[in-house]
């Protein structure tokens, strides 16, 4: 007995002519999607609603009830469209067909969105590299790369511009969202002025004031604690309060006061944070972001936080402060009046400074305390170095001295290596019509997105010997232990024209804070807290998100 063909199967008992009409319509729509990538409403309406609605007519001649025709037309159209897309993505004709990777990743970005929702991208991509090699296909058109020799060609001057993960956000793009390299260069100018060495000098007193306040808050907690080992504090939380208060001073002339209130009194920080995870997830399917923002409460959250940041920017303008903080440069107070940006842009840049400058720095500070607690010999050696550099009573304000403390800087680098705050790097893309590009030993077809996976590159034994071990001495300028040590593979602040604008500020802040708290306090492990598992609970929301990290703190005599 012969098998029925698709055209004979109920409910799609179509005549051959009608079947090819469905077929041709789906194929045409598929090609339109592939070549034009329509994002605006009208073409999407035509392709996803109008064409299947039109197919209802031929299908209605072949079904028993006319009411069945519309759902069948949409179902058949949708299924065939998905089938075409999947078949092409898995076929040997796809430009990225030669790169290995899991089928789920090759077929859709929804899998990556799911991994992001779990907070796991950094560990997941590392496991893929361990299994498949240096170049892994992690999306239909996306590659993850674990090859340090490609850092310069991809991220350096003349490399690739930022990718579509930054699309779909409302309003003018902030610096980090700017995909056009020329616009980016233009927008970056005030940031470069704000982080020049002369400007950095001005910020020392602002950092010092906030560290003094942090030390005071910790002292109060230690004082009021009745525990023998001192106060048990969540270092992730306190480091976060500190960095947010400090960035609030820099970006808007102050006003967060998380340390003073022991929490987020105003709610602005919580508002900003609440959007980060959602945006990290939807960044994989960024065409959905505008719809999400307009339909869901996410839109409200962003509008509210934007409104509050705008108010803060206006307050700071009214202060007419003479001090040269980040706001001074971002608002163009150092420029003629005619060249100053509108207040909306300044508020957006200020918000970026708070997001980019607080979670990142606080996650390194927390992880550094964690590594010291887990490596008593390293802790002891750092304590000795700090005590020798800043004898009793002296505040660690000398930034030149701080920058030469070899063990301190080894500990910071080692934390940034094992625990990069942006673990999965910054996406790049080669747009449509750009042709094929050769970067190092990699041939990239147009319309490819890629990222250099910082977490995997910095834990690769070909770059660093004993890569999973915390070894500050590997960073010594002389007498470093023998073994692989490829400093070109160390890029926690990224690289090239988009390298972190606040790198030098972050380093100054971290060096000063670590020395200051080690002069005053003794840190020890808190009984019952699981240090073995804390490290693997960190979540990658583009920026690392940390769970509580408890430490017992007592005053040093
Ligand atoms: C340990 C602390 C920090 C680390 C590891 C870090 C890392 C990074 C990384 C990886 C990027 C992405 C660069 C790219 O797209 O190629 C970035 C961008 C940026 N960071 Fe940081 N960051 C830190 C602290 C700060 C601080 C304190 C600020 C101060 C405001 C800051 C401001 C920025 C800005 C404005 C950008 C956008 C740069 C651009 O697109 O041109 N960061 N950072």
Boltz pocket constraint, residues with backbone or C-beta under 6 A from the ligand:
constraints:
  - pocket:
      binder: B
      contacts: [[A, 175], [A, 176], [A, 177], [A, 188], [A, 191], [A, 352], [A, 353], [A, 354], [A, 356], [A, 357], [A, 358], [A, 360], [A, 361], [A, 364], [A, 420], [A, 421], [A, 422], [A, 426], [A, 491], [A, 492], [A, 493], [A, 494], [A, 495], [A, 497], [A, 498], [A, 499], [A, 500], [A, 501], [A, 502], [A, 503], [A, 505], [A, 506]]
      max_distance: 6.0
